[in-house]
Amino acid sequence: MREIGRVIGTERKPSTAYTFQFWARPEENLGIGSIVKVAATVGDHDVTVYGVVVEAQGFNDLESPLHEYLSVGGDAGAEPPTLRHEIRVFQAAVLRREPEEPVGAVPLGRVYAAEDDDVRIALRTEKYAEEYGIVCGVYGPKDAQVPVHLHRDFLLGPESGHLNMTGTSGLAAKTSYILFLLKAIFEHYESGKPGDQNGVAALLFNTKGGDLLYIDREPKETLPKEHLELYERCGIDPTPFKKVVYFAPYDARNWTTLDSIRQHPELEKDNPTWPFAFGLENIIDHFEVLVGRDDLDAKASGYITYLRDEYVQGKGRAIEPGGPVETAKTLGELTTIIRKELQRADESSGTGKFGVHHPLTMRKVLNRLQNLEHRYSGLISRDGVTEGPLVKPLEPGTIYVVDVNELDSDAKDLVFASFVSQLKDKMEQRQLGVDRLIVMVDEMNKYAPTGGGDSHVSRALREISARGRYMGLTLFGAQQFRSRVDKEIVGNAATHAFGHIEAEELAQPGYSYFTPAVKEKLATLPTGDVLIKHPHFAQPIFVRFPLPPCMKGSDGMRDFPAQRGVSAKEALTKQALAMGGNANRVADAIESLGEGETDLMRLLTELRRAAPGADPIAILGTGKKKAFRAEPRPTIEESDPFEKE
Amino acid sequence: MAFWKGLKESRPGLKVLRQGSFKEDDLPRFSSDPNAEDPPMVGDETPEGKPVPPALESGFTHFMDGAQKVRAIAEYEGATIYLAHLSAALAKREERTMLTPSPDWYRGGLFLFVPSVIEDRHEFGRPGTWVSESVVVRDEDAARGFERVREVTVKAIDEHRNGLETQLLQLFRDGALLTDGTLVNAKPRSGDYPFVVGIVKSHSHQYFNSHERRRAILGLRTGERSGVFEVARGKDRDTVYSFYLRLVEADDRPALFGMIRVEIPPERKYLDRVDEIASWILAERAPTSRPDPRHDKLLYPIHWIEEYLRSRQPTDAGMSLYTA
């Protein structure tokens, strides 16, 4: 162990139970975030204190800058025969002490640079790293990196849970780190340790460019050596994610294709993008998101609930006595029912109402529903059937990526609200299908803003953050401005990660527990460094992490440019081939199909919804065939017209 | 202002002092007898000021100083007992960096000075805490009262600290040493003097009595030295060579502001290098020892050792603990 300094306690700045100062030579490799060990003998027993550097000062015996100026007569190039002695004084926050009691002031002992074992003891990871540890990065200089582990049960639940990540957009902080962490989590859960029987899955929303659309592919350029070494140090295989399922909404203008930039034959061949769409049952639950909360008064809300209970989720009802029982599976069917009810109300004498519902309310709801089909045309299922990742049980070790990059803001809200709400329901019904589902939500300050009212989405997120950890749902929230995120959601996250953060954001009161030096470091934090706060660490710790071992979004978009606007038959061909169909047989089957758009779309939908292993040729065989046209035959006259009679 | 300006025009030697810019110590205390004897000049040296050739570098390799922290800790039958932490250190400079003195080059400890007028003074020893020193007070001093006894005790403390410095001086052999204080007692027990130069900042003994000497020395400008003269000091009347050197312009401050007296061994080889030695001292003016109030005379390496010695002294609170 190498001594690097001594603890000092002055009258003005004494050592306390939780903080202490020490001096060290300028040449010592110490900085903000460095972990040190203090050893001292107090009375007849040894005391060891571990601390993390949170502030650094350097000074010499100069009292005024003017004195230095006068020393050299204003000549900056002058070299006096004696150099003033320079000293570094560091302030450290206590991470751990041994023995734990009594919690007294840090003794004036010798200070040592922490070695591998010291780091584990200081962070209390030595007891759980082996069995429950999830590596979150490495600590220390390049030649002595020590992996740092989070406790699985405190990151994913049930002890505590959720991760909140703050970082400036565009600096490869948030997404890169969460991908690294997911890689670490999947490696751990694949190990088959106790409690991991049903594994873990993750649901990610791709909101910007192609960030998350190529994470199953090798990076275009091999990772730099130092990053590969980081993976090795962390015990993680630097390979792309093995099981990734991509989903995207339909293209509103062309239902044969999806509204995603991830559409390229090579990608489709290896791992196709699947459609997602919401059935009427889904969207009617999120009507306030669809039409705007302000637009949905109590009467309209009551009418919507009535429609849902009677026609959508219920057994249906007859609009007029003795009439047929009406049910609604699609938005079109529901608007037809409302029109019928309005007509019935007009025809009725007396109140002019339909039941307790006023025609003006009914017309308002009808108007809004009619608009929805246009506004969210690619998202709302035409036949009322819900498609997407939550239709089937989630599979362990799988990342589900929902691409909403091409959608406008309102549509993104709908997707997000619907998924979060469905997840909450599944969570409560314990139907997630895996031990843990990680949901990554970016732009938390938009979906759950502080003081931003009581929206449906923020309510659902609050609910997940409060109770999700008991029910297998873990929220990985990310945002640029932590200060603008609902305090309850931030407070419920047990683990926090901080990447590069702008100075304006750091000036907010929420960061007041960081020293100025830590804030300064956060404001200039390079890509690949992150500050971690975790229940097992008494103080936040800076760690380094490698680049994600998968293709970058920008590379994917360049190498696999989206190919849109395909015909229905081309879409069928792609889908059938992606399902493993024989190319010649697929071509023959599609050649035999008629040109009817409705039937071709039906076949495409069936192919997309088919169970794994289904025979695409058999499904194509159910399509309507081309109309039979007889072969033109040559007409041979019985008599030769050129024959001379 | 106009009044003093008028006076100055007719009296070139008149200096109007800028208030707050000097210490009482800088005010002249020398003999007012213009016929008093001056110390003899050495060799061809003359009293007039001479510019010292400029030097960018200093050749000093070692520096030495002593320090003391004294507290009157007890009174007994009218006599004052002093507790003093006395220390001395010799530090080497390498590559422009002052190195912490090795244990061999540090002397220091806690001493209790008990005047001999206290009969049972031997009872004041406290092994492991301080060394009890008996201060010999002669009968004639004792007869002059306790004020005189205290003066004798304080002088004994100074001499004890000088003794620590002397111990270190006697050990020094290689290099060029600049020490704070006189070279009295620096004479080696055998052989030649090492390369040692003393700097005297206080002017309690002033070696310019005649009008001529006074004008020559007090009129020194920045970077000028006086001629070398011979000084006999100490109980053995050992002689050393000495000269005055002005480090900082006095301007509107007393004439001794920025003036030091330098002592060199009384040997020809050092006399031949007197300009070089003076230039080294001038080079040591940077960095400055400000904000020390003696910054006009205190060279930074000496200041550095003072700080080092101070760091090893007990704190005020620590000293008061010894009254328990």
Interface residues (C-beta under 8 A of the other chain):
Chain A: D61 L62 E63 S64 H67 E68 L70 S71 V72 G73 A78 E79 P80 P81 T82 L83 R84 H85
Chain B: E57 S58 F60 R93 R96 T97 M98 A283 E284 R285 A286 P287 T288 R290 P291 Y300 P301 W304 E307
